[in-house]
Amino acid sequence: MNLNQIFTNQRTGNNPHTKASRTDFQRDFDRIIFSSAFRRLQNKTQVFPLPGSVFVHNRLTHSLEVSSVGRSLGSIIGEFIHDNYKKHLTEDSRNFYLHNLGHVIAAACLCHDVGNPAFGHSGEDAIASYFDRNENNLKPKFNEKEWADLVNFEGNANAIRVLAQQQQGKDAGGIQLTFATLVSIAKYPCEAIARKKGIVHRKKFGFFQNEKDIFLEIARGTNLISESENPHIFKRHPFVWMVEAADDICYNIIDMEDAHRLGIVSTADCKNLFFELVKSETDDIKKIESKLGSISNENEQISYLRAKVINALINKSIELYKSNFDRILAGDLDKGLLDIYKSENKTLQDITSFSVEKIYNHKAVVEIENAGYNVMYELLDHFIPSILKSENEVKSYDEKALKLLPKQFFYKEGTDYQKVLGVIDFVSGMTDNFATDLYRKIKGIDIGMTM
């Protein structure tokens, strides 16, 4: 990929450029911060049930921290590209890498989870399995590619839709972000149908059929390398690796800290794992031991080590990005930066194994996953059968169900596929509390007027 041609300030919705004190890429960050999709992340589960007596991370606080890490990665790697490839860069490109790449990565990290439904990954599973479990009745209504989107519902693809598609009665281009920011969250730049066609290295996908033209425009604007046109498959953009690394750094470490605060993980286990990882990546271990010894509060000890671990992982990610830069630029790197590091660092492997055993399979986590799955599944089942009926099939109970569907999600004149995507927009955008409250009301568990 040509370093001069992989970024652009072009926006979705053909939004014209206007002069401002902020750069276009800084404006992306601000637009995301003020968007309702981002705001709703404050009440979406990261791992542990919300709310609780002990504050733990939700999707919003997680995204803010990922953005902070991403800005560091983008700024330092931008300086690396500027200093080492200066003779190949135009003046605009030198300015971009030196001053704006950090803003792009920070903005992309900020919105990387906006497509994720309530209740974490169980919400995703509920949406996908709804179509899988109702295949006989639903599949004939969609073409092969549309059905692949639905039966493999993916939060990454949904993020592009949330950020870039035009809802009923709203402005074109969604919140109108630059192509540079949008392409940075495209971890799996292919169609869902690619999974069925034997492209085994793509376990997920990056855009729905409804947003295919938008994504192809983004791909052209940022010069993504095409691997296939039927189905559409692209190689990853070089910026994606930084966003992915920032996310991996945060969830690998912060989930452990949250589990410690909740008493799921002991201080000794958490401290030992964090300390071993820091020790493997620093020559200044005596200073860290001394500082740790001066802190008596256990939570503060873990917070101090967490900061040191994250710093170590940022530095390692930058080192790996630089050493693999040619492969990244060619789109040929086949592992995430932290996956590469994990293969050579036993402590990070131990943290992952420990998290799977002690955190992700903890009873409280499994309970919320089960509850969330059922809530999301039942909400879809309340709306989708009604919205797919023809006018002469609609009964009074269908009309009542659809009255609960906000106008911006009701594509009455659209295809069956577009109508269903509208329902998914509504349900996947719900917070944990809103989804639970609506579920209780339509099931008759809570009856009464609330304003």
Disulfide bonds with the S-S distance in Angstrom:
none
